[in-house]
């Protein structure tokens, strides 16, 4: 079922077209991985996923594939995910359990705003990011996260959105950090008492999770945001997909996400300071990336452009 659905999707997606037609090891391994993920979701949901692949447009195909990736990640972390479970009239993409608590998750694939990319006459292109909402990746992400928080506000369950980078046009995890915290983590580390010491003029866009005068804990049903980039490695000797991720925890929220749940992924936690603010702390090396292996296993390795893994 999945193979035939993927073949049909190739008519509307250039990436899927490569995936089904290529005889490369990278393509074969990716097809096998996605087939495994599809086979692991509930049988009752397999047909609807296949229909979305067969009949959906390019964006629906992309979203569906990334939902399978997210599901398989949670499954291999032994979080017992359930795919598209109906809850009080809502159908979140995923539900998972850890430490006796249940969390819901929606998968969001974000692309650069159209106003921030352009083609040049020489066949190359350019990309930019500005403080104007229509030209800001952070603003686009923040609005998507706000929509998820609002959509599930009536459910008595915390939400952990999983945000995938849909492109690499001047786009990286820093944009997701700005969407959540107003500034990048690199900048947060320099703040003497975050978030109290952060002036409003430094957050023209984003900052969804920053406290406000009338709302000390905005979007309190968001326990954490997981930033993901499912990308092709530059390692010529071991081609295939890698998953870069960053679990962005909240410093104060209605329901904290247990850090242990997402070991061994890079995570950002918060330690209180003597001045009353918070300092971020990485639980491990931030440039650790994940590789999905056969037999339901994962492997972690350090990745950089100079030393791809």
C-alpha positions as a printed Julia matrix, in Angstrom:
309×3 Matrix{Float64}:
   0.0    0.0     0.0
   2.7    2.49    0.98
   4.86   1.85   -2.09
   1.96   2.43   -4.48
   0.94   5.59   -2.6
   4.5    6.9    -2.79
   4.6    6.22   -6.53
   1.41   8.23   -6.96
   2.84  11.07   -4.84
   5.84  11.29   -7.17
   3.62  12.98   -9.76
   3.25  16.03   -7.49
   6.54  16.14   -5.58
  10.01  16.41   -7.09
  11.61  15.01   -3.95
   9.32  11.97   -3.91
   9.97  11.54   -7.63
  13.68  11.24   -6.85
  12.96   8.99   -3.9
  11.02   6.39   -5.89
  13.15   6.53   -9.04
  16.68   6.62   -7.61
  18.68   3.43   -7.21
  21.09   5.1    -4.78
  21.68   3.65   -1.33
  20.43   6.88    0.25
  17.09   6.67   -1.58
  16.66   2.97   -0.86
  17.36   3.45    2.84
  14.96   6.39    3.05
  12.2    4.45    1.28
  12.73   1.55    3.66
  12.66   3.84    6.69
   9.43   5.56    5.63
   7.89   2.18    4.82
   8.77   1.0     8.33
   7.24   4.12    9.87
   4.07   3.64    7.81
   3.84  -0.01    8.85
   4.17   0.95   12.52
   1.21   3.33   12.66
  -2.2    1.93   13.5
  -3.74  -0.12   10.69
  -6.89   2.0    10.97
  -4.88   5.08    9.95
  -2.77   3.58    7.18
  -5.43   4.0     4.52
  -5.98   7.71    5.26
  -2.21   8.32    5.12
  -2.01   6.49    1.8
  -4.9    8.58    0.44
  -3.15  11.83    1.43
  -0.03  10.69   -0.4
  -1.97   9.61   -3.49
  -4.24  12.63   -3.78
  -2.65  15.43   -1.78
  -0.79  18.39   -3.2
   2.95  18.89   -2.68
   2.52  20.56    0.72
   0.2   17.8     1.98
   2.64  15.15    0.82
   5.51  16.92    2.57
   3.5   17.29    5.79
   2.45  13.62    5.77
   6.01  12.39    5.28
   7.29  14.55    8.13
   4.5   13.26   10.38
   5.8    9.75    9.73
   9.33  10.87   10.59
   8.14  12.45   13.84
   6.09   9.37   14.73
   9.06   7.08   14.19
  11.3    9.36   16.27
   8.91   9.2    19.23
   8.48   5.46   18.81
  12.21   4.79   18.84
  12.53   6.95   21.94
  10.03   4.52   23.51
   7.38   7.17   24.06
   4.55   4.94   22.8
   3.15   7.41   20.25
  -0.35   7.1    18.84
  -0.92   8.46   15.35
  -3.89  10.83   14.88
  -5.99   9.88   17.89
  -9.33  11.68   18.2
  -9.68  13.62   21.46
 -12.81  15.62   22.21
 -13.39  16.5    18.6
  -9.72  17.25   17.91
  -7.22  15.1    16.02
  -3.64  15.98   16.97
  -0.98  14.41   14.78
   0.52  12.49   17.68
  -0.02  11.59   21.3
   2.81  10.21   23.43
   3.41   9.19   27.04
   6.3    9.64   29.44
   6.59   9.39   33.22
   2.89   8.67   33.5
   1.95  11.86   31.63
   0.37  12.29   28.22
   1.36  14.95   25.7
  -0.03  15.77   22.28
   2.02  16.97   19.35
   1.37  18.53   15.98
   3.97  18.49   13.22
   4.58  21.81   11.47
   6.72  22.17    8.33
   7.7   25.82    7.93
   8.97  27.37    4.71
  10.54  30.78    4.26
   8.0   33.54    3.54
   7.74  34.1    -0.2
   8.76  37.73    0.26
  12.16  36.66    1.66
  13.55  34.74   -1.31
  14.31  35.73   -4.87
  15.93  34.43   -8.04
  18.83  36.24   -9.69
  19.5   36.53  -13.42
  22.61  34.36  -13.22
  20.62  31.34  -12.03
  21.47  31.75   -8.36
  19.23  33.15   -5.67
  19.18  35.27   -2.53
  17.36  35.17    0.78
  16.88  37.64    3.62
  15.05  38.09    6.9
  13.73  41.37    8.32
  11.75  42.63   11.28
   8.68  43.14    9.1
   6.22  40.33    9.92
   5.69  39.44    6.27
   9.47  39.09    5.82
  10.26  37.3     9.07
  10.7   33.58    9.57
  10.41  33.98   13.34
   7.05  35.72   12.95
   5.74  32.97   10.68
   6.81  30.27   13.14
   5.4   32.13   16.14
   2.02  32.5    14.44
   1.96  28.8    13.58
   2.74  27.88   17.2
   0.11  30.3    18.5
  -2.45  28.66   16.21
  -1.57  25.24   17.65
  -1.85  26.51   21.23
  -5.25  28.06   20.48
  -6.51  24.98   18.65
  -5.89  22.68   21.62
  -6.57  25.14   24.43
  -9.76  23.32   25.46
  -7.98  19.98   25.87
  -6.57  19.25   29.28
  -3.31  18.04   27.75
   0.02  19.81   27.21
   1.26  20.16   23.65
   4.77  19.72   22.27
   4.81  21.06   18.67
   7.46  19.6    16.37
   8.68  22.21   13.89
  10.58  21.06   10.8
  12.61  23.42    8.62
  10.97  23.23    5.21
  13.87  24.86    3.38
  17.35  26.25    3.98
  16.96  29.74    2.53
  18.63  31.7     5.37
  16.7   29.39    7.68
  18.04  27.62   10.78
  17.18  26.77   14.38
  17.9   30.36   15.39
  14.65  31.4    13.71
  12.69  28.91   15.82
  14.49  30.16   18.93
  13.55  33.76   18.08
   9.95  32.69   17.49
   9.87  31.25   21.02
  12.21  33.46   23.04
  12.46  36.67   21.01
  16.22  36.27   20.46
  18.51  33.37   19.63
  19.93  31.15   22.35
  23.37  32.54   21.59
  22.01  35.95   22.55
  20.09  34.6    25.53
  23.36  33.3    27.02
  24.58  36.92   27.14
  21.56  38.21   29.05
  22.21  38.87   32.77
  18.67  37.98   33.82
  16.58  36.51   31.04
  13.79  37.24   30.26
  13.41  40.21   32.63
  16.52  41.95   31.27
  15.37  41.72   27.66
  13.97  45.1    26.52
  10.89  45.06   24.34
  12.56  46.94   21.49
  14.86  43.96   20.92
  11.91  41.72   20.07
  10.23  43.23   17.01
   8.93  39.82   15.95
   8.55  36.44   17.63
   8.96  36.02   21.39
   5.78  33.98   21.68
   6.73  32.44   25.02
   8.01  35.63   26.69
   6.0   36.83   29.71
   3.68  39.78   29.18
   2.23  42.28   31.61
  -1.23  40.73   31.33
  -0.03  37.17   30.74
   2.94  35.86   32.77
   2.86  32.45   31.03
   1.69  32.8    27.41
   0.56  29.67   25.6
   0.79  27.76   28.86
  -0.33  24.54   27.19
   2.91  24.46   25.16
   5.37  22.5    27.32
   8.24  22.56   24.83
   8.95  23.09   21.14
  11.06  20.6    19.21
  13.02  22.07   16.3
  13.95  19.53   13.62
  15.84  19.42   10.35
  15.64  16.16    8.39
  18.46  16.65    5.94
  20.8   14.86    3.55
  24.25  14.34    5.0
  27.3   15.68    3.18
  29.2   12.54    4.12
  30.05  10.95    0.76
  30.95   7.65    2.36
  27.66   7.18    4.2
  24.9    8.91    2.27
  21.39   9.24    3.63
  19.22  11.24    5.96
  20.15  12.67    9.34
  17.89  14.35   11.86
  19.17  17.45   13.61
  16.97  18.4    16.53
  16.78  20.71   19.5
  14.21  20.32   22.28
  13.4   23.8    23.56
  11.96  23.45   27.06
  10.06  26.17   28.92
  11.47  27.74   32.08
   7.99  28.06   33.57
   4.88  26.35   32.29
   1.76  24.51   33.45
   3.28  21.07   32.7
   7.01  20.62   32.25
   8.18  18.03   29.74
  10.5   15.53   31.47
  14.02  15.95   30.11
  14.66  12.22   30.32
  11.93  11.57   27.75
  14.04  12.9    24.88
  17.48  11.64   25.82
  19.88  11.47   23.97
  18.72  14.41   21.8
  20.18  17.88   22.39
  17.88  19.76   24.75
  17.78  23.25   26.18
  16.85  23.45   29.86
  16.77  26.44   32.21
  18.49  27.04   35.54
  17.32  29.81   37.9
  19.82  32.59   38.61
  20.42  34.55   41.82
  19.0   37.65   40.12
  15.65  35.97   39.58
  16.1   35.2    35.9
  16.96  32.07   33.97
  20.03  30.72   32.19
  19.75  28.18   29.35
  21.75  24.99   29.49
  22.35  22.36   26.81
  22.02  18.81   28.05
  24.57  17.57   25.5
  26.52  18.76   22.47
  24.13  20.87   20.36
  25.53  19.57   17.05
  24.67  15.93   17.76
  22.47  14.54   15.01
  20.51  11.31   14.75
  20.55   8.54   12.18
  17.67   6.06   11.92
  19.04   2.53   11.65
  17.46  -0.81   10.9
  15.91  -2.88   13.67
  14.26   0.13   15.33
  17.57   1.58   16.47
  19.01   5.1    16.37
  22.59   6.3    16.41
  23.93   9.71   17.41
  26.99  11.45   16.02
  28.61  14.87   15.93
  27.97  16.77   12.71
  29.51  19.84   11.15
  30.05  21.1     7.62
  33.76  20.41    7.99
  33.23  16.96    9.44
  29.87  15.62    8.18
  28.68  12.35    9.66
